[in-house]
Amino acid sequence: MPTQAVVIGVDSSTQSAKAAFIDAATGRTLAVGRAAHQVSGEKGARESDPEVWWHALREAVASGLKESGIAASSVTGIAVAGQQHGLVVLDHAGRPLRPALLWNDTRSAPQAAALTEALGGPDAWTARTGSVPVASMTAAKWQWLRENEPRTAKAAAAVRLPHDFLTERLAGVAATDPGDASGTCWYSTATGAYDPELLNLIGLDADLLPPVAPTGAARIGSLTATAADDLGLPSGIAVAAGTGDNMAAAVGLGLGGAGLLDHPVLSLGTSGTVFAATRTRPASAALAGFAAADGTYLPLACTLNCTLAVDKIASLLGLSRDTAEAGGEVVLLPYLDGERTPDLPAASGLLTGLRHSTSRQQLLGAAYEGAVVTVLRALDEVLRACGLDPTDPQAASRPLRLVGGGARGHYWVETVARLSGRPLIIPANEELVAVGAAALAAGAATGEDPVALASGWQGEAVELPPVERDMATWNRVSEVLERATPSLLA
């Protein structure tokens, strides 16, 4: 084994690929290579060519190798964490038949509603999968494809999630993991396997799906000679099953069976996400009851409109994002791309409470407040799924780990602190998805527990004490949200 063992964790997100080169012994980040993705579509459509993901992964690895200055021979393993829910359909040669339907493609909302009804309602779905179909879920996207592009659906020789597609390119072996599979609505968290009745409901042959590895750290194969040539890495290194991006972020934070349980996390990115790792299998229609990458569970709620939506408001107002001020009487729900939580796929933004005295800075502040209140309202359901009472002072005072791009933004942090009233912990590492994937790669290479590894890799976090909660703003935004009907938001 090389003197310095290095593992690569790939974060293949909606917008880009990142390849983190991590010293497996210390967790030190040696380099992060980056390459952009391309997203197309309008009026609810969001699509990407999976081949662009592969080219971006190659570019990111090459960039990381150059930046780190390490010998390629020191790399011992690689794993991919990918954007969840995307639908990739392949021909017999493993080539995409069409661009992938991404998680934030809302065209499948009618199919999601029909599937929910067909099985007998939300409770029937959560009993099996832990989640209720919404437009983002892969089962709804497959149903949309069957109804709108039946020839493509019939021609499909394989159906993959985004991280599955890239993992198969690396190892030449079809595989997925329980974490990412649990976001499809055709995998049962109750049985730990694909659900035959659900597959029959959506007309999907189980033979088109990849086998499910026991965990995301399972070694499902070795880097093929072809992939090694493409990436400039040694062939034969360990390839882990990998997982979804949220599951990898949990590993990167040291959350799971060998680390912290029932500790809430808020991720501020293109989407706003709240989750926690727990041993309790979640089954609530108000959230996604995912499996985690390490065999525990990951109750999660996700909003579509977070940093990107607020940046759009800032751009329209001609302001920089940190010039915002508290919204005062103004309430702005920045649902620019529909919304997932609450489930309003056709929603648009809603603005109310304008006065002559309202400033541009207050309008921008109101956009922050609308986004933050929306995602924090979902936090209570995550806590309940962990068996915690969100009104209990002890649970309410539990620190909130703040991650994602917004966690580096002054006004985002200030708004979350003011509206949550919780102490905040901002981890030192900014690339938690890639670091979590690297821990999975290390687990595949060595057999060690990836959560335990990642727990030992944690740097010094920023800890912020709680501030007095701004209940006036919380109540004002919540009241508008509760009174706003889908027709008002459409």
N, C-alpha and C positions, 0 to 999 in steps of 0.2 A: 504494500500500500504506500502511496506517496507520503512524504514527510508531512505535508500540509494537505489534508483532505478538504476539498471544496465541493459544495453542492449548489445546484442551480434551481431556484424557484421561479417559475414563470407566472406572471399575472397577465392573463389575456382578457382584458376588459373590453367594454363597449368601444372605447375611444383609442386604445393603444395596447401594445405589448411591452411588458417590462420583464427583464431577466436579471434577477438578483443573484450575485455570486457571493456565497456565504461560507466563511470558515466554519466547518462543521464542529470543530472543537470549542470555539469561543463564541460563535454567533456573530462575529464581526462582519459587517457588510464591506466587501472588498470593492464592489462596483455594481452599478445598476445600468444595464443597457436598455435603450428605449427605441421604439419605432411606432409610428402612427397607424391606426386603422382607418377605414373609410366607412361611413354610414350614409345610406341614401334613403329617400322616401319622404312623403308628405301626406297630410290628411290621415294621420294615424299609422302609416306604414313606416317601419324601421328595418332595414335590411343591410347585410354585409356579405361580401363574397368570402367564404371560408379560406379560399386560397390566399387571400390577402393576410389572413391571420398567420398562416404558415410562413409566408414571406417576411412578415413583421417579426415573428419569433426568431427566424434565422438572422435577421438584421440586428435584433436586440441582443442575441447571444454573441454575435460577432463584435458588436460594440462593447459589450461587457468584458469579453476576453481582452480586447485591446486596452480598455480603461484599467482593468485590474492588473495587467502585466503578469499574470500567472501563466504557467505552462498548462496547456490543455490537458496534459496527462494527469494533472492533480485533481481533475473533476471526477467524482465517484458516483454521482447520481443526479437525476433531474426529475422534476414533477411539474405538472401544469395545473394551475387553478384558473378556472374560466368563468366568464359571465354566465349566470344561471339562465335556465329555461329556453335558450335559443334552440330552434329546430333546424337541424342539418340533415338533408336527404342526399344520399349518395347512390351512384350507379355501381355496377359490378366491379369496376376498376377502382372504386374508392374516390371517384371524382364527384364534386357537387353537381346535382341536377339543376339547381337554382340557387340564388342567394339565400343565406340563412335568414329566417324570421327571428328577430331579436326579442329579448324580454320586454322591451318597451314598445313593441308593435301592438297597438290596441285594436286592430281590425278584427281580432278573434273574440271580442267581447260578446257578440250574440251567441257564438258557439259555446263560450264558457257558461252563459246563462242556461242554454239548452241542456248542456251536460249536467249541470247542477240539478236541474229538474228531472232529468231522465233517471238518475240514480235514487231520487227520492228526497232531495233537498240537502242543505249544507251538512246536517248532522250525519247523514249517511256517508258523505265524503270524508269528513274528519275522522270518523270511526275507522276508516280504511287507510287513508293516506296522510291524515293529520292536517290536510289543507282542503280548501274549497276552490274549485276552478275559478280563476279570473282570467282576464285577457292575457296576462303574462305567462300563464302556465303552459307547458309544452303540449299537453293533451289538447287544449283548446286550439293551439296553432296547427296541430296535426289535423284536427277536425276542419279547421278553416281551409287547409290545403286540399283535403278530400272534396270539400264542397265547391271550391273555387278553381282548383287546378287538378281535377281528377286524374288526368293523364300522368302528371308528375308523381302523384301519390302512388299510382299503380306501378310506375316504373321504378320506384324506390327499391334498391337492393339492400340498403342499410339506413337506419335512422340513428342519429347521434346527437348528443349535446355538444356545445362548442369545445369543452375541455376534452371530451371523448375523442373528437375528431383529431385534435392535436396530439393526444397521447397515442392514438393509433398510428399516426405518422412517425412518431418517435420509436415505438417498439414493434410496429408491424403486427400488433395484437389488439383485438377489440376488447375494451374493458371500460367500465365505469365504476363509481363507488356509491355507497349508500347515501352520502350527503347530497351530491348533485342529483342522483336518481330520485331523491325524495321531493325534488321540485318539479317533477314531470306530471304528477297526478295520474300516473299509471303504475307507480311503485308504491307498495303498501309498507308504511312504517310499523304497522301492526304485525306483519308476518316477516318483514325483512326481505321481501322478494317482489318481483313483478306480479301484479294482480290479474289473473286470467279474465275475470269478469269485466274489469275495467278495460283491458285490451280489447275484449270482444265488443264492448260498448262503443269504442272509437274505431273499430275495424282495423286494428294494428296487429300484425303477426309478430309474436314474440321472437321469432327467428331473425327479425330485422334489427333486434336490439343487442347491445353488447352484454356479455356476462357481468355480473356485479361482484367486484372484489370485496373481501371482508371489511376492509377499511381503506381510506385514501392513501395510507402509507404502505399498503401491500405492494410487493414487487410483482408487477404483472409481466415483466419481460426485461429485455436488455436493448440498449440503443442499437438499431440496425446499422449495417455498414453504409447503406444509402443515406440514412438520416445523419450518421456521423460525418460523412463527407459533406453534406449540406451545411452542417453546423460547425465543422472544424473541431469536433470533439472525438475522443476515443470511442470506438465501437465497443459494445459489451457492458457499458456502465449501467447501473441500475436505473430502471424507469418505474416510478411509482404510479399507482392508479390515479393519483391526483384527486381533485374535488372541485366544488363550486367556490366562487370567490368569497362568499360570506363564511363558509365553513373554514376556508383557509385563513381568513382573518382571525377567526376564533382560535385556531391553532397558533397563529403568530402571536396572539396575546397571552398564550398559555392557559386558555380556557378549555376545560374538559375533565375527563376522569382522573388524569394525573396532575391536574392543576386546579384552577379556580372554577367553582360551580356556582350558578345562580347569581352571578355578578353582571349587571346590565352594561351593555355597550351601545353607544349611539355613533353611527357612521354618517358623516356629512359629506356626500359626494354628489354626483349627478342625481342620484336618488338619496333619500334619507332613510336610514335603516336602524332599527333597534332590535337587539337580540341578546341572548344569554345561553350559556351551555348548562344543561341540567340532566339529571338522571330520570326525570319524570317525562314520560311520553306525552307531548302536548296534543290536545284534540279540541281546539277552539276555532269556531268559524271566523273569529275576529283576526286571526293571524295565520301565518304559514307554520305548520308543525313539522319542520324539517328534521332529518337525522343529521347528526354532526359527523365529522370526518373520522372521529376516533371511537365511534360506537355509542356515544351518548346522544343527546338530542339538542336541537337548536331552534327553539321557538323564536320566530322572527316576524316582524312587521316592516313593510317597506312602502314608502311613498315615492311617487314618480318625480315630484317637483321639489328640488332642494337647491343646491348651489347653482346649477345651470339656469334655473328659472329666476333666481334672485339676480344673477349676473345679467340676465336679459332685461329685467326691470331697471337695473342700474344703467345699462346701455341706453335704454329708451329715455331715461331721465338725464342722460349726459353726466352721470356721476361716477366716481370711483367707489368701489364697494364699501370702503371703510369710512365714508363720509355720512353714513346713515345716522339718524336720530330716532329716538323712540316715537312710535307712530301716533301717540296721543289718541284722539277719537277715531282715527282712520283704521279700518280693517281691510287688508288686502290678502285674499287667498290666491296665491300665485299658481293656480292649476292650469298651466299653459299647455300641457301635453295630456290632458285627461288626468285622472287620478286613480291610484290603486288602493290606497287606504286613506279615506273611505273609498269604497268601490264605485267610482264615478268615471268610467272610461271615456265618456263623451264630454266631460266637464271642460269649462274654460275658466279663465281668471275671473274673480269677483272683487269689486272695489266698492266700499261704502264708507260713509262718515266724513266725506269731504267738506271742508269749510274754506272760506276766503283766506283764512290764516294758515291753511295747510301748506307746508313747504315741500319741496322735492325731497329733501333729506328725510322728512317724516314718511313720505310715500315709500321710500326705499326701506326705511326701518320697519314699516308695516309689512312689507314683503318678507323680510326676515322673520318677523313675528308670526305671520301666517304659516310659513314653512315649518318653523320650530314647534309651534303649538300643535300642528297637524301630526308631526312625528312623535312628540312627547305624549300625546293622547293615546297613542298605540303602546307606549311603554307600560302602562298599567296592565294591559292584557298579557304582555310578556312576563311581567312579574307574577301575575296570577297563574300562568302556565308553569311557573317554577314553584308553585305552591306557596307564594308569598302574598300577603295582603298589602296592596299598594297604599292603603290608608294608615297602616301601622307605622308609627314613628321610626321604628328601627329599620323597616324596609325602605321608608321614604328617605332615610338619611344615608342609605348605602351609596357609595361613590358611583358616579356615572363615568365610564371610560369613554372619552371623546376621541374619535379617530376620523380618518378621511381628510381630504383636502381642506374642508371647512374648519377642521380643528387647528389649522395654522392661520386662520383668519381672525383678527382681533374682534370684529363685531359679531361673528358667528359665536365665538366662545362667550362673549359678554351676554348675548341674547339667550343662549342655552342656560347659562348660570342664572340669569335673572328670572327666566320663566320656569325653570325646574326647581330652584332653591336647593339643589344638591351640591355636595362637593364634587369637583371634577378632577379626573386624572387624565392627563394627556401623555400617552406613551412616547418614549424617545424615538422609536422607529416609525418612520412615515410610510414604509412600504410593507404593511402587515400582511397583505395578501401574498405577496411574493415571498416574504419571510416564512409564512406558514407553509407555502408550497415547498420551500427549501427544507423545512423541518420534515415534511412528508418524504422528500427525496432522501434525506439523511436516514430516516427510519427504514426506507426501502433498502438502503445500502448497508446498514449496520444491524437492523433488527431492533433498534432502540425505540422507545415510545416517543413519538414526535411531539406530543404536548409537553412531556417532561423535558425534552431537549429545548423546546422553545421557551419554556419557563426559565431555563438557565441562561437563555440568550437575552433576557430583558435588560435594557439599559435604564438609566436613571430617568424616571418620569417627572413631569411637571404636575404638582398637586396644588389645586386651588380650593380654598375653604369655601363653604357655602355662603351665599349672600341672601338677603331677605327676598322672598319670592314675590314677584310682581303679580299678585292675584287680580288686580284690576284689569290689566291687559289680558291675562289668561282668561278671565271670565268674559270679557268683551269679544275676544276672538272665538272662544268656544260657543258663545251664544249665536254669533253669526253662522258658524259652521253647522250648528244643530238646526238652525232655522232654514238654512239654504237647502232647497230641494234640488234634485237632479235637473229639473227643467230650468230652474233659476241659474244653475251653473253651466248649462249646456250652451 
